[in-house]
């Protein structure tokens, strides 16, 4: 029987491999930003610093990028409200 640390390492390696193979499907399944990053932060999968840095301007760029506006047409109106400051 493997020691607990070795079992954990094997589990994490298998999980990471499975995650890599399914990351696009996972991203497509997350159709709302809230509460996804909050859960990642709350479970320490991302740091508080990384969580806070997603609000530095890169989040709006990623959220309202051309691909997302095409895939999620409802974002267009929200994007325009940001542009208009309303």
N, C-alpha and C positions, 0 to 999 in steps of 0.2 A: 504494500500500500504506500502511495506517495505521501510525503509529509504535507501538512496543511498548506504551507507556503508554496510548495510546488504545484499542488492542486489548484490553488488560486491563480498562479501564473499561467497554467495551462488553460484554465477557464477564461482568463482575460485575453489570452492570445486567440483562442477560438472565437470569443465574443467580438474582438476587434476585427478579425478576419471576416466574420459574418456581417458586421456593421459595414465594412468597406464595400462588400459585395452588394449591400442593400441601401447605401446612403442616398442614392437618387430616389428610390421608392419612399424612403423615410421623409426626405425633403418634400416630395410631392404630397405626402399625406398631411404635412403640417401646413394647413391652409390659413391659419391665423397665427400671428406672432405671439400674442398673449395667450397663454402663460408659458409658452415653451421655454424661452430663455430663463424665466424666473425659476422654473422647476430645475433646470440644469444648474443654476446658481445655488438653489436651496439644497441640492444634493451634492454640492461641491464638485460637480463635473466641470464647471468653469469657475474661475475665481471672481471675486467681487470686482477686482480691477478690470478683468476682461468684460464682465457684464456692463460695467460703467463705460468702458471704452466703445461699446457698440452704439452709444449715443453721441459719438463724436463727429457725426456727419457721414460716416460710412454706412450707417443703417438706412437713412433715407435714400442714399444712392443705390444701395442694394435692393431695398424694398420697392422703389419706384423706377427701377431700371427698365429698359425697353422690353426685355423678355417677360418680366413680371406684369407690366402693363398690358402686354398682349395676352398673356395667359390668364390674368385676372382683370377683366375689363372694369369691374367695380372699383378697382383701385384708381382709375383715371380721374374720377370725380374727386376723390380724396386728395390725390396728387395736385389737382388744380386748386383745391382749397388752400393747400400749403403755398402754392405759387402766389395766390392772391392775398395771402395773409389772413384768411377768414376761416 
